[in-house]
Amino acid sequence: MKRILDWLGYVGIALLVAAVMLPFWRPEWQRVRWALVIVGIVLVLASLLVYARTVSGAFGRRTARYGLNTAVMVVLLLAVVGLVEAVSFRHNARVDLTENRRHSLSAQTIQLLRGLKTEINAVAFFRSDQPGKRVAEDLFKQYARFGGNKFTWRVVDPDREPALARRYGVESYGTVVLETKTRSEKVTDAEEEKITNGLLKLTREGKRTVYVVQGHGERELTSTERAGFSEAKSAMEKVNYDVKPLMLARESKVPEDAAVVMIPGARTELFPPELEALDAYIARSGKLFVMADPTILTPGQDAAIKKFVSKYGMELGDNLVIELNPIGRLFGIGPEVPIIQQYEPHPITRDLAGISTLFPLTRTVTPAATPPAGMTDQVLARTTPDSWGETDRASLQAGQVKPDPQDPKGPLPVAAVATKDKARIVVYGTSSLAANQFLNVQGNRDFFLNTVSWLAEEEDQLAIRPKETRQTPVFLTSQQAQMVFLVPVVVLPGLVLIGGVVALVRRRAAN
């Protein structure tokens, strides 16, 4: 019996060692870890029962009492460590001090995870020695923290489980498969933006279509030039929108499946039948997104669109907003690119507090003092008090501008929204905000995508989205590099050596 209990003790110790090592091997097996701890403790205690009589007889000895005190202190210390571990497991916090918060989930991801209605299982395929494995595991831990029991995950080595990799059609290391009971989505890289977009596709039925009006010099969807719209198209597609061009002059009406219709910077007049088609679309609770570039240098080019938006309570200014804000110098931009930091309360701007957006080459968009019957108008964004709306065409052409008495003074509205029943209209004073050159600058991408999502009635997507991880290398001068080398390699070891020599000399002198 004694021999069996001895072996039980060895097995218990082995289980406790395995429980300590398990987080480094299978961090997702938390329940298994605690089961090993409980079983291991029980087996160790059972094996100690055989020595109970011997131990009780030794309690009277002085050395035994000291040993017992030490054992009690060790047990108490282990109990405190265990309590701290248990509390920290359920109540923990992370502090991310990195630029761009690269180790924290975005507001959109957290919002999506907390609102999950269906169970999501993530299977990541990494080799055991693959560098990105630990990064992926840390990312999935954060997802599971906010997703609760609705989000589960595991990491699989495709070389050890080739049948599972073949079942999911995985052909490359680092692939992540997201699946529900009925659907699955494959992500090629374990990055937050791609995983979150995969979750969006899984949790939404079908795609909503955004139609972009073309044929009047608007931003081109396929153009990768600085003034193109390919980045905006890609950004909308990543969050599960189907983006299509719309030749409204040829179609004569807005398609029935249009979730949003966008006019990104038309440079020539829309034809009357096209405007009538847009009116009919709004009348059936349509959603319209107008980005009207300033035409102060080319007067008479936007009379039709100005008249069109005025019917819905918004006035486009015949001006170019100029801002002499010193903050602009930090961005290396000129006064014709106002930096927006003032937002009015609205779902589109709800999470933009403290985030700057740039409105390059913008005009004012002012809600009417008396909106049309049944219409509700509201400003979305304003410039700083250091801005004004330049109305002097000659000064702009000469490149010499200054605020004149007739110019509107800041803060100036540069984006506004109008609603009537279920119809929604958003007007920007510029389309450059969403051009390839500026879309990914500061908060422009979030402002633009929030506008599209609000128009498409997908308020659960209104948030700050995942940012691309940005490497921040440290650049040292030659003098700084020498200092980095000398201090740890020469100076510190030299001080230790000198200290040792001095101590040795003193000891010999004392003898």
C-alpha positions in Angstrom: 0.0 0.0 0.0 2.8 2.3 0.9 4.5 1.8 -2.5 1.2 2.6 -4.3 0.8 5.8 -2.4 4.4 6.7 -3.2 3.7 6.3 -6.9 0.5 8.4 -6.5 2.7 11.1 -5.1 5.0 11.0 -8.0 2.1 11.1 -10.4 0.6 14.1 -8.5 3.9 16.0 -8.7 4.1 15.3 -12.5 0.6 16.6 -12.9 1.4 19.8 -11.1 4.5 20.3 -13.2 2.4 19.8 -16.3 -0.1 22.4 -15.0 2.8 24.9 -14.7 4.0 24.2 -18.3 0.6 24.0 -20.0 0.2 27.8 -20.5 3.3 27.8 -22.6 2.2 24.9 -24.7 -1.6 25.2 -24.9 -2.6 28.6 -23.5 -6.2 28.1 -24.5 -6.6 25.0 -22.3 -7.4 26.9 -19.1 -10.0 24.3 -17.8 -7.5 21.4 -18.3 -4.9 23.3 -16.4 -7.0 23.8 -13.3 -8.1 20.1 -13.5 -4.5 19.0 -13.4 -3.8 21.3 -10.4 -6.8 19.8 -8.4 -6.0 16.2 -9.3 -2.3 16.7 -8.6 -2.9 18.2 -5.1 -5.3 15.4 -4.2 -2.7 12.7 -5.2 0.1 14.4 -3.3 -2.0 14.7 -0.2 -3.1 11.1 -0.5 0.5 10.0 -0.7 1.4 11.9 2.4 -1.2 10.1 4.5 1.2 7.2 4.9 3.7 9.4 6.7 1.1 11.1 9.0 2.0 9.0 12.1 5.7 9.5 11.7 5.3 13.2 11.2 3.0 13.5 14.3 5.6 11.8 16.4 8.3 14.2 15.3 6.3 17.4 16.1 7.7 17.5 19.6 11.2 18.0 18.4 12.6 21.5 18.2 13.9 21.2 14.7 10.6 19.8 13.6 8.8 22.8 15.0 11.1 25.1 13.0 10.5 23.0 9.9 6.8 23.2 10.5 6.9 27.0 10.8 8.8 27.2 7.5 6.3 24.8 5.8 3.4 26.9 7.1 5.0 30.1 5.7 5.6 28.4 2.4 2.0 27.2 2.2 0.7 30.7 3.1 3.0 32.2 0.4 1.6 29.7 -2.1 -1.9 30.5 -1.0 -1.3 34.2 -1.5 0.2 33.6 -5.0 -2.7 31.4 -5.9 -5.2 34.0 -4.7 -3.5 36.7 -6.7 -3.4 34.4 -9.8 -7.1 33.6 -9.4 -8.1 37.3 -9.0 -5.9 38.4 -11.9 -7.3 35.7 -14.1 -10.8 37.1 -13.8 -9.9 40.8 -13.3 -6.9 41.8 -15.3 -5.9 44.9 -17.2 -3.6 45.8 -20.1 -1.8 49.0 -20.6 -0.7 49.7 -24.2 1.9 52.5 -24.5 2.9 51.8 -28.1 2.4 54.3 -30.9 -0.8 53.5 -32.8 -1.8 51.1 -29.9 -0.6 48.2 -31.9 -1.1 45.7 -29.0 -4.8 46.7 -28.3 -8.0 45.8 -30.1 -9.8 48.7 -31.9 -13.1 50.0 -30.8 -14.8 48.4 -33.8 -13.4 44.9 -33.0 -14.5 45.2 -29.3 -17.9 46.4 -30.3 -18.3 43.5 -32.7 -17.2 40.9 -30.2 -19.4 42.1 -27.5 -22.4 42.0 -29.8 -21.8 38.5 -31.2 -25.1 36.6 -31.6 -23.7 33.4 -32.9 -20.8 31.2 -31.8 -17.5 31.7 -33.7 -14.7 29.2 -33.7 -11.2 30.3 -35.0 -8.7 27.7 -36.1 -5.2 29.1 -36.8 -2.7 26.9 -38.7 0.9 27.6 -37.5 4.0 25.5 -37.2 5.1 25.1 -33.6 8.3 27.1 -34.3 6.7 29.7 -36.5 7.6 33.3 -35.4 4.0 34.7 -35.8 2.4 32.0 -33.6 2.9 33.8 -30.3 1.6 37.0 -31.8 -1.5 35.3 -33.1 -2.1 33.6 -29.7 -1.9 36.9 -27.9 -4.4 38.4 -30.5 -6.8 35.5 -30.0 -6.7 35.9 -26.2 -7.8 39.5 -26.6 -10.6 38.4 -28.9 -11.8 35.7 -26.4 -11.7 38.2 -23.6 -14.3 40.4 -25.2 -16.2 37.7 -27.1 -16.7 35.5 -24.0 -18.1 32.1 -24.7 -19.2 33.2 -28.2 -15.6 33.2 -29.4 -13.4 30.1 -29.1 -10.0 29.5 -30.7 -7.2 27.0 -31.1 -3.8 26.9 -32.9 -3.1 23.8 -35.0 0.2 22.6 -36.5 -0.8 21.6 -40.1 2.2 19.3 -40.3 1.0 17.3 -37.3 -2.7 17.4 -38.3 -2.7 17.3 -42.2 -6.2 15.9 -42.4 -7.6 18.9 -40.6 -5.7 21.3 -42.8 -6.9 19.4 -45.9 -10.5 19.6 -44.6 -10.3 23.4 -44.3 -8.5 23.7 -47.6 -5.5 25.3 -45.9 -2.4 25.6 -48.2 -0.2 28.0 -46.4 1.1 28.5 -42.9 -0.5 31.4 -40.9 -4.0 30.9 -42.3 -6.9 31.4 -40.0 -10.3 29.8 -40.5 -13.3 31.4 -38.9 -16.4 29.3 -38.8 -20.0 29.2 -37.5 -22.2 26.2 -37.5 -23.2 26.9 -41.1 -20.5 29.1 -42.7 -16.8 29.7 -42.7 -14.4 32.4 -43.8 -10.7 32.0 -44.5 -8.2 34.7 -43.6 -4.7 34.5 -45.0 -2.9 36.4 -42.1 -3.5 36.6 -38.4 -3.9 40.4 -38.4 -6.7 42.2 -36.5 -8.0 44.1 -39.5 -8.4 40.9 -41.6 -9.8 38.8 -38.8 -12.4 41.5 -37.9 -13.4 41.9 -41.5 -13.8 38.1 -41.7 -16.1 38.2 -38.6 -18.1 41.0 -40.2 -18.7 38.8 -43.3 -19.7 35.8 -41.1 -22.1 37.7 -38.9 -23.9 39.6 -41.7 -26.2 38.0 -44.2 -25.3 39.1 -47.8 -23.6 42.3 -48.9 -25.0 45.8 -49.2 -24.3 47.6 -52.4 -22.9 51.1 -52.7 -23.4 52.7 -56.1 -20.9 55.4 -57.1 -22.1 57.9 -59.7 -19.8 58.2 -62.7 -19.8 60.1 -66.0 -19.2 63.7 -64.7 -15.5 63.7 -63.8 -16.0 62.0 -60.4 -13.2 60.2 -58.6 -12.4 57.0 -60.5 -13.0 53.8 -58.6 -10.2 51.9 -60.3 -7.6 54.7 -60.3 -4.6 54.1 -58.1 -3.3 57.7 -58.6 -3.2 60.2 -55.7 -6.5 61.6 -56.8 -8.1 58.2 -57.4 -10.7 56.3 -55.4 -9.3 52.8 -55.4 -8.4 53.0 -51.7 -11.9 54.1 -50.7 -13.3 51.3 -52.9 -11.0 48.7 -51.2 -11.9 50.0 -47.7 -15.6 49.6 -48.3 -15.2 46.2 -49.8 -13.1 45.1 -46.7 -16.1 45.8 -44.5 -18.4 43.8 -46.7 -19.9 46.3 -49.1 -20.2 45.6 -52.8 -19.1 48.8 -54.7 -20.4 49.4 -58.2 -20.2 52.3 -60.7 -23.5 53.9 -61.6 -24.0 55.6 -65.0 -27.1 57.4 -63.9 -27.6 59.1 -67.3 -27.9 55.7 -68.9 -29.8 53.8 -66.2 -32.3 56.6 -65.7 -33.1 55.4 -62.2 -31.3 54.2 -59.1 -31.2 50.4 -58.8 -33.5 48.8 -56.2 -30.7 47.1 -54.3 -28.8 50.4 -53.7 -28.0 50.7 -50.0 -26.1 54.0 -50.6 -25.6 56.2 -53.7 -22.4 58.3 -53.7 -21.4 61.3 -55.8 -17.7 61.8 -55.2 -16.7 65.2 -56.6 -18.6 65.7 -59.9 -16.7 68.2 -62.0 -19.5 68.8 -64.5 -23.3 69.3 -64.1 -25.6 66.4 -63.5 -28.4 66.2 -66.1 -32.0 67.1 -65.0 -33.1 63.4 -65.5 -30.3 62.2 -63.2 -31.3 64.7 -60.5 -34.9 63.6 -60.9 -33.8 60.0 -60.4 -32.0 60.9 -57.2 -35.1 62.8 -55.9 -37.2 59.7 -56.6 -34.6 57.5 -54.8 -34.7 59.8 -51.7 -38.5 59.8 -51.8 -38.4 56.0 -51.3 -36.2 56.4 -48.2 -32.9 56.4 -50.1 -29.5 57.2 -48.7 -27.3 59.7 -50.6 -23.7 60.7 -50.0 -22.7 63.9 -51.8 -19.0 65.1 -51.8 -19.1 68.5 -53.6 -15.7 70.0 -54.3 -15.4 73.8 -54.2 -15.7 75.4 -57.6 -14.8 79.0 -56.7 -12.1 78.9 -59.4 -14.5 77.5 -62.0 -17.8 79.3 -61.3 -21.1 78.0 -62.8 -20.0 74.4 -62.8 -22.1 73.2 -59.9 -25.3 75.3 -60.0 -27.4 72.2 -60.4 -26.0 70.3 -57.4 -26.2 73.4 -55.2 -29.8 73.7 -56.0 -30.4 70.0 -55.5 -28.9 69.9 -52.0 -30.6 73.2 -51.0 -34.0 71.4 -51.5 -32.9 69.3 -48.5 -31.8 72.2 -46.3 -28.1 72.5 -47.0 -26.2 75.4 -48.6 -22.9 74.9 -50.4 -20.7 77.9 -50.0 -18.9 79.7 -53.0 -15.6 79.7 -51.1 -12.5 77.8 -50.2 -11.8 77.2 -46.5 -8.4 78.6 -45.4 -7.0 77.8 -42.0 -3.9 79.4 -40.6 -3.6 76.9 -37.7 0.0 76.2 -36.5 -1.0 72.6 -35.9 -1.0 72.2 -39.7 2.8 72.8 -39.8 3.2 69.6 -37.7 1.6 67.7 -40.6 3.6 69.5 -43.2 0.4 70.8 -44.9 -0.7 74.2 -46.2 -3.6 76.5 -45.1 -5.9 75.0 -47.8 -6.1 71.8 -45.8 -8.1 72.5 -42.6 -7.5 70.1 -39.6 -10.8 69.2 -38.1 -11.0 68.4 -34.3 -14.5 69.8 -33.5 -17.4 67.4 -34.1 -21.0 67.7 -33.4 -22.8 64.9 -31.5 -24.0 62.3 -34.0 -23.5 58.5 -34.5 -21.0 59.2 -37.3 -18.7 61.2 -35.0 -19.5 59.4 -31.8 -16.0 57.8 -31.4 -13.9 60.5 -33.1 -13.3 62.6 -30.0 -9.6 63.5 -29.8 -9.0 62.3 -33.4 -8.1 64.7 -36.2 -9.4 64.6 -39.7 -8.2 66.5 -42.7 -10.6 68.2 -45.1 -8.4 69.2 -48.1 -9.7 71.8 -50.5 -13.1 72.1 -48.9 -16.0 74.5 -49.1 -18.5 75.3 -46.4 -21.7 73.2 -46.0 -24.2 75.1 -43.9 -27.6 73.9 -42.8 -30.4 76.2 -43.7 -31.7 78.5 -40.9 -35.2 77.2 -41.7 -35.0 73.6 -43.0 -37.7 72.4 -45.4 -40.8 70.8 -43.9 -40.2 67.5 -42.3 -36.4 67.8 -42.8 -33.9 67.7 -39.9 -30.4 69.1 -40.7 -27.3 69.0 -38.5 -23.6 69.9 -38.8 -21.1 67.1 -38.4 -17.7 68.8 -38.4 -16.4 72.4 -38.0 -13.1 74.1 -38.5 -11.2 76.1 -35.9 -11.8 79.8 -35.1 -8.5 80.5 -37.1 -10.2 79.7 -40.4 -12.3 81.6 -42.9 -14.0 81.0 -46.2 -12.0 82.7 -48.9 -14.4 84.2 -51.5 -11.9 86.4 -53.5 -11.2 84.5 -56.7 -8.4 86.8 -57.7 -6.6 86.4 -54.4 -6.8 82.6 -54.7 -5.5 82.7 -58.3 -2.6 84.9 -57.2 -1.8 82.7 -54.2 -2.2 85.7 -51.8 -5.2 85.3 -49.4 -6.3 87.1 -46.3 -9.6 87.3 -44.4 -11.8 90.0 -45.8 -15.0 91.5 -44.2 -17.3 89.5 -46.6 -15.6 86.2 -45.9 -17.3 83.8 -43.5 -15.3 83.4 -40.3 -14.5 80.2 -38.4 -15.6 77.9 -36.9 -17.1 76.9 -40.3 -19.2 73.8 -41.0 -17.6 71.5 -43.7 -19.9 68.4 -43.4 -23.6 68.1 -42.6 -26.4 65.6 -42.5 -30.1 65.8 -43.4 -32.8 63.3 -42.5 -36.5 63.0 -43.5 -38.4 60.0 -42.3 -36.1 57.1 -43.2 -34.2 59.0 -46.0 -30.7 60.1 -45.1 -28.3 62.6 -46.9 -24.7 63.4 -46.0 -22.9 66.3 -47.7 -19.1 66.9 -47.5 -17.6 70.1 -48.8 -14.8 68.1 -50.4 -14.1 64.7 -52.0 -10.4 64.9 -51.4 -10.9 63.5 -47.9 -11.5 60.1 -49.4 -9.0 60.3 -52.3 -6.1 57.9 -52.2 -3.8 60.7 -51.1 -5.7 61.5 -47.9 -7.9 58.5 -47.0 -5.5 56.8 -44.7 -4.3 60.0 -43.0 -5.3 60.5 -39.4 -9.1 59.8 -38.9 -10.2 60.3 -42.5 -10.8 56.6 -43.1 -12.9 56.2 -40.0 -14.9 59.4 -40.8 -15.6 58.2 -44.3 -16.5 54.6 -43.5 -18.6 55.7 -40.5 -20.6 57.9 -43.0 -21.1 55.0 -45.3 -22.1 52.6 -42.5 -24.6 55.2 -41.0 -26.2 55.8 -44.4 -26.5 52.0 -45.0 -28.2 51.7 -41.6 -25.4 49.6 -40.1 -24.9 51.5 -36.9 -23.1 48.6 -35.3 -20.1 49.3 -37.6 -19.7 52.9 -36.4 -16.4 52.8 -34.6 -12.6 53.3 -34.8 -11.4 50.5 -37.1 -8.3 48.4 -36.8 -5.2 50.2 -37.9 -2.4 48.6 -39.8 0.5 47.6 -37.6 3.3 50.2 -38.1 6.9 49.4 -37.4 8.7 52.1 -35.5 12.5 51.7 -36.0 14.9 53.5 -33.7 17.5 55.6 -35.6 20.7 56.5 -33.8 23.5 58.8 -34.6 27.0 57.4 -34.7 27.7 59.0 -31.3 24.6 57.5 -29.8 25.4 54.1 -31.3 28.9 54.2 -29.8 27.3 55.0 -26.4 24.9 52.1 -26.7 27.9 49.8 -27.3 30.3 51.2 -24.8 28.0 51.3 -21.7 26.9 47.7 -21.5 30.0 46.1 -23.1 32.9 48.2 -21.7 31.9 50.6 -18.9 29.7 48.4 -16.7 32.0 45.3 -16.9 35.0 47.6 -16.3 33.4 49.0 -13.1 32.7 45.5 -11.9 36.3 44.5 -12.6 37.8 47.5 -10.9 35.5 46.9 -7.9 36.7 43.4 -7.6 40.4 44.4 -7.8 39.9 47.1 -5.1 38.1 44.6 -2.8 41.0 42.1 -3.3 43.7 44.7 -2.5 41.9 45.8 0.6 41.5 42.2 1.9 45.2 41.5 1.4 46.1 44.8 3.0 44.0 44.0 6.0 45.7 40.6 6.4 
